[in-house]
Amino acid sequence: MAKKQSQYVSREPDADGIIHWSDEENAVWQELVERQLKLIPGKACDEYIEGLRLIDFPRDRIPQLGEINQVLGDTTGWQVAQVPALIPFDEFFRLLANKQFPVATFIRTREEFDYLQEPDIFHEIFGHCPLLTNQAFADFTHLYGKLGYAATPKERVYLARLYWFTVEFGLLSTPEGLRIYGGGILSSPGETEYAVNSEKAERYPLKVLDALRTPYRIDIMQPVYYTIESVDELFKIGEEDIMSMVHQAMELGLYEPKFPPKPKTDAA
């Protein structure tokens, strides 16, 4: 979803739709998965844990997209779609509007093992796909794609914030405590711990208009999270007039950021 150049190149599938990963790439997947599986118990939401059970990722190798598609197709009718490392917003929204979740078929190097700004196959598959087996989450993502595909570039900038604070960095406030449903958190060991346990982070019940007006940075721990009470609440959000609130947010403007500006680099 970014416009800058990527150092990564997605692997193309062969004529049978199989991607041939190297031993090193499979080893990176295995280590990322094993590390994250130790961190998420008691922190990930029940719907995500159930999605993990349904998909049943291989631990020792990167799954083939066809394996994921079989489970998603049987549960919510979604599919994953192989894409280059970075795709235009138009294509991102078009895919979601067609119940296809874009997956860049590369995996991070060991130099960026702990944090990667670009969404790699570990982030997309491990972070997001388990919840795409959940109807409420899948329907919300589908609606978001349809709204984004029809939106203007300026409207999309506001819509991106709603996606960020739900699909990527959303939290549930449950009777058992905070639980994570956002894929950006669930694929990050540091943020998994921080989002649930940090006393510094601010957490507020989600109001769509607030989320649309809240600035964020992708390269820091989030200073603000928005909570919903259950994944099913995404159904209700989907029934609201989101585009009307986008226009309201555009008129009201953004809240003051709770973070310093991103340092400028020579390339910026």
RAZI-V412420 format. One record per backbone hydrogen bond with DSSP energy under -0.5 kcal/mol. NH is the residue of the N-H (numbers start at 0). CO is the residue of the C=O. Records with the same first field share a line. If there is no record, write none. Layout:
BEGIN
NH = CO + CO
END
This chain:
BEGIN
10 = 104
13 = 17
16 = 13
19 = 17
20 = 18
25 = 21
26 = 22
27 = 23
28 = 24
29 = 25
30 = 26
31 = 27
32 = 28
33 = 29
34 = 30
35 = 31
36 = 32
37 = 33
38 = 34 + 35
39 = 35
40 = 36
42 = 39
43 = 39
44 = 179
48 = 44
49 = 45
50 = 46
51 = 47
52 = 48
53 = 49
54 = 50
55 = 51
66 = 63
67 = 63
68 = 64
69 = 65
70 = 66
71 = 67
72 = 68
73 = 69
74 = 70
75 = 71
76 = 71
77 = 71
78 = 98
80 = 100
82 = 102
91 = 87
92 = 88
93 = 89
94 = 90
95 = 91
96 = 92
97 = 93 + 94
98 = 95
99 = 94
100 = 78
101 = 99
102 = 80
104 = 82 + 102
105 = 103
111 = 108
112 = 109
119 = 117
120 = 105
123 = 119
124 = 120
125 = 120 + 121
126 = 121 + 122
127 = 122 + 123
128 = 123 + 124
129 = 124
130 = 127
131 = 127 + 128
132 = 129
133 = 130
137 = 133
138 = 134
139 = 135
140 = 136
141 = 137
142 = 138
143 = 139
144 = 140
145 = 141
146 = 142
147 = 143
148 = 144
149 = 145
150 = 146
155 = 151
156 = 152
157 = 153
158 = 154
159 = 155
160 = 156 + 157
161 = 157
162 = 158
163 = 159
164 = 160
165 = 161 + 162
167 = 162
168 = 163
169 = 165
170 = 225
171 = 178
172 = 227
173 = 171 + 176
176 = 173
178 = 171
179 = 42
180 = 169
181 = 169
182 = 166
183 = 167
184 = 167 + 181
185 = 181
186 = 182
187 = 184
191 = 187
192 = 188
193 = 189
194 = 190
195 = 191
196 = 192
197 = 193
201 = 222
203 = 224
205 = 226
210 = 206
211 = 207
212 = 208 + 209
213 = 210
214 = 212
219 = 216
224 = 201
226 = 203
227 = 170
232 = 229
233 = 230
234 = 231
235 = 231
236 = 232
237 = 233
238 = 234 + 235
239 = 235 + 236
241 = 239
244 = 240
245 = 241
246 = 242
247 = 243
248 = 244
249 = 245
250 = 246
251 = 247
252 = 248
254 = 212
267 = 264
END
